[in-house]
Amino acid sequence: MSVKILMADGDLAILELAQAAMSSAQWCELVTVNDGHKAAEYLENQKFDGVVLSDQIPHVDGFELIQCLKYSNLNVGIPIVMLTAQDDIDTMRRGFKAGVTFSAVKPNNRERFHRLFNAVRGAMETERRRHYRLPYRTSVNCNLGEGLRHFVAESMEISEGGISLKPSGGVSLGQIVELELLMPQTPRNTPPETKKARKALFAERDQPVVGPQKVRARVRYIAPGGESMGLDFLGLTGPQREVIQHYIDGAT
């Protein structure tokens, strides 16, 4: 699946140049807009893996869009690239204070645009992987805290970053929930044993992920009517994250 990037700039020529530079890049789906209101609408209604902004955009400028991102259910925390004029140090500093991930001088040819997108590709692929969900059904015990209410939900989808459950159980946005569930299991191919691998048997290693797992999560989204909710995992262990990654990728 390709990385989906939103680019917003008031200069149509720059947007056309970016599209031309990335038209042959199979890893990238680039959506361009030259209107801040339209960009805000996209960010509210579609999931992106990264956003490229100019500080100068009609109607809603780049810094206002960054503020919108902080309250976006779908796109909060995605990598932000801000394009500025040559040597515009003040805007770069302001951008980093606002939450910009990368700041760069606005490219003036295809080659420089290609280099820019390749430079930020890794961060955006990580974002895509974190939110790429697959169906996964299992019972989930939900504990709202010691002495507080407890209920059982059913998982619908899981990703490296979180899980969706039904029903919501009357929780509130931002609430921390203690989850207990069985992690998805995918058969693994066992590589041929080597001398080095045999030696590693005596080394300390992480315990395998077996049996019900406890995970803390924060409620990110509640569907109208409360029939379902989305939660972001907080502090998965390395083995837990690896199990979910392997489930997403499939057996290899």
BABA-366779 format. One record per residue (C-alpha): residue number from 1; residue in three letters; y, z, x. Coordinates in steps of 0.25 Angstrom, whole numbers. Example, Ala and Ser with C-alpha at 12.3 -4.5 7.8 and 13.67 -1.06 7.14 Angstrom:
# BABA-366779
   nr  rest      y      z      x
    1   ALA    -18     31     49
    2   SER     -4     29     55
//
This chain:
# BABA-366779
   nr  rest      y      z      x
    1   MET      0      0      0
    2   SER     14     -4      5
    3   VAL     25      6      8
    4   LYS     36      5     -3
    5   ILE     50      6      2
    6   LEU     63      6     -6
    7   MET     75      0      2
    8   ALA     89      2     -4
    9   ASP    101     -4      2
   10   GLY    114    -10     -4
   11   ASP    113    -22      5
   12   LEU    105    -33     -1
   13   ALA    104    -41     12
   14   ILE     98    -28     19
   15   LEU     87    -27      8
   16   GLU     84    -42      9
   17   LEU     82    -40     24
   18   ALA     73    -28     22
   19   GLN     65    -36     12
   20   ALA     63    -48     21
   21   ALA     59    -39     33
   22   MET     48    -32     25
   23   SER     43    -43     16
   24   SER     31    -45     25
   25   ALA     28    -30     28
   26   GLN     16    -28     19
   27   TRP     17    -12     21
   28   CYS     31    -12     14
   29   GLU     35    -14      0
   30   LEU     51    -14      1
   31   VAL     59    -12    -12
   32   THR     74    -15    -10
   33   VAL     86    -11    -19
   34   ASN    101    -12    -16
   35   ASP    105     -2    -27
   36   GLY    104     13    -26
   37   HIS    101     15    -41
   38   LYS     89      5    -40
   39   ALA     84     12    -28
   40   ALA     85     26    -34
   41   GLU     77     20    -46
   42   TYR     66     15    -37
   43   LEU     65     29    -30
   44   GLU     64     36    -43
   45   ASN     53     27    -49
   46   GLN     45     21    -37
   47   LYS     38     27    -25
   48   PHE     43     22    -12
   49   ASP     37     26      2
   50   GLY     51     25      8
   51   VAL     66     21      6
   52   VAL     76     13     14
   53   LEU     90     16     10
   54   SER    104     12     14
   55   ASP    115     22     13
   56   GLN    123     11      6
   57   ILE    117      7     -8
   58   PRO    124      4    -21
   59   HIS    125     14    -32
   60   VAL    116     25    -25
   61   ASP    117     25    -10
   62   GLY    106     29      0
   63   PHE    109     44      1
   64   GLU    109     45    -14
   65   LEU     95     38    -14
   66   ILE     90     48     -4
   67   GLN     94     60    -14
   68   CYS     87     52    -25
   69   LEU     74     52    -16
   70   LYS     75     67    -15
   71   TYR     72     69    -30
   72   SER     63     57    -31
   73   ASN     49     61    -37
   74   LEU     43     48    -30
   75   ASN     50     46    -17
   76   VAL     55     60    -12
   77   GLY     53     61      3
   78   ILE     50     46      6
   79   PRO     55     41     19
   80   ILE     70     36     18
   81   VAL     76     26     28
   82   MET     91     25     28
   83   LEU     98     12     33
   84   THR    112     13     39
   85   ALA    122      5     46
   86   GLN    122      4     61
   87   ASP    125     18     68
   88   ASP    128     25     54
   89   ILE    124     38     60
   90   ASP    131     46     49
   91   THR    123     39     38
   92   MET    110     41     46
   93   ARG    113     56     48
   94   ARG    116     58     33
   95   GLY    103     50     30
   96   PHE     95     60     38
   97   LYS    101     72     31
   98   ALA     98     66     17
   99   GLY     84     63     20
  100   VAL     83     50     27
  101   THR     70     48     35
  102   PHE     74     36     43
  103   SER     88     30     46
  104   ALA     90     16     52
  105   VAL    101      6     54
  106   LYS    100     -5     43
  107   PRO     92    -16     49
  108   ASN     99    -30     49
  109   ASN     87    -39     51
  110   ARG     72    -40     47
  111   GLU     66    -35     60
  112   ARG     74    -22     59
  113   PHE     71    -20     45
  114   HIS     56    -22     48
  115   ARG     57    -12     60
  116   LEU     64     -2     51
  117   PHE     53     -2     40
  118   ASN     42     -2     50
  119   ALA     48     11     56
  120   VAL     48     18     43
  121   ARG     35     13     38
  122   GLY     27     24     43
  123   ALA     35     35     35
  124   MET     34     26     23
  125   GLU     19     24     24
  126   THR     17     39     25
  127   GLU     25     41     12
  128   ARG     17     30      5
  129   ARG      4     37     10
  130   ARG      9     50      5
  131   HIS     11     46     -9
  132   TYR      0     36    -11
  133   ARG     -8     41    -22
  134   LEU    -23     39    -26
  135   PRO    -29     44    -39
  136   TYR    -37     57    -37
  137   ARG    -43     65    -48
  138   THR    -46     80    -46
  139   SER    -43     93    -52
  140   VAL    -32    101    -46
  141   ASN    -29    116    -47
  142   CYS    -14    118    -48
  143   ASN     -9    132    -45
  144   LEU      6    135    -47
  145   GLY      6    147    -38
  146   GLU      0    161    -37
  147   GLY      0    167    -51
  148   LEU      5    155    -58
  149   ARG     -1    144    -66
  150   HIS    -13    136    -62
  151   PHE    -18    123    -68
  152   VAL    -28    112    -65
  153   ALA    -23     97    -64
  154   GLU    -30     84    -61
  155   SER    -25     75    -49
  156   MET    -22     61    -52
  157   GLU    -17     55    -39
  158   ILE    -16     60    -24
  159   SER     -9     56    -12
  160   GLU     -6     62      2
  161   GLY      7     67     -4
  162   GLY      3     73    -17
  163   ILE     -5     73    -30
  164   SER     -3     70    -45
  165   LEU     -9     79    -55
  166   LYS    -11     80    -70
  167   PRO     -6     88    -78
  168   SER      6     95    -71
  169   GLY      3    109    -76
  170   GLY     17    112    -79
  171   VAL     22    112    -65
  172   SER     36    110    -61
  173   LEU     42     99    -51
  174   GLY     42    105    -37
  175   GLN     32    116    -40
  176   ILE     22    119    -29
  177   VAL      7    118    -34
  178   GLU     -5    123    -27
  179   LEU    -16    112    -29
  180   GLU    -31    114    -27
  181   LEU    -39    101    -27
  182   LEU    -50     93    -21
  183   MET    -45     83    -11
  184   PRO    -49     68    -13
  185   GLN    -61     65     -4
  186   THR    -64     51      2
  187   PRO    -76     48     10
  188   ARG    -73     46     25
  189   ASN    -80     37     35
  190   THR    -85     46     47
  191   PRO    -82     39     60
  192   PRO    -93     39     71
  193   GLU    -94     52     78
  194   THR    -89     52     93
  195   LYS    -90     61    104
  196   LYS    -75     65    102
  197   ALA    -78     67     87
  198   ARG    -90     76     90
  199   LYS    -81     84     99
  200   ALA    -71     85     88
  201   LEU    -81     93     79
  202   PHE    -78    105     87
  203   ALA    -63    104     86
  204   GLU    -56    111     75
  205   ARG    -53    102     63
  206   ASP    -47    103     49
  207   GLN    -56    108     38
  208   PRO    -61     96     29
  209   VAL    -54     95     15
  210   VAL    -65    100      5
  211   GLY    -65    108     -8
  212   PRO    -52    111    -16
  213   GLN    -39    110     -8
  214   LYS    -26    118    -10
  215   VAL    -13    110     -9
  216   ARG      1    114    -12
  217   ALA      9    103    -20
  218   ARG     23    101    -26
  219   VAL     25     95    -39
  220   ARG     33     82    -37
  221   TYR     32     76    -51
  222   ILE     28     79    -65
  223   ALA     26     69    -75
  224   PRO     33     69    -88
  225   GLY     25     78    -98
  226   GLY     18     85    -86
  227   GLU      6     77    -87
  228   SER      5     75    -72
  229   MET     12     79    -59
  230   GLY     14     74    -44
  231   LEU     13     84    -33
  232   ASP     16     83    -18
  233   PHE      6     90     -8
  234   LEU     12    101      0
  235   GLY      5    103     14
  236   LEU     -8     96     13
  237   THR    -17    100     25
  238   GLY    -20     89     35
  239   PRO    -35     87     29
  240   GLN    -30     87     15
  241   ARG    -20     76     18
  242   GLU    -31     68     25
  243   VAL    -40     69     14
  244   ILE    -30     63      4
  245   GLN    -26     52     14
  246   HIS    -40     48     16
  247   TYR    -42     48      0
  248   ILE    -29     39      0
  249   ASP    -34     30     11
  250   GLY    -48     29      6
  251   ALA    -61     31     15
  252   THR    -60     24     28
//
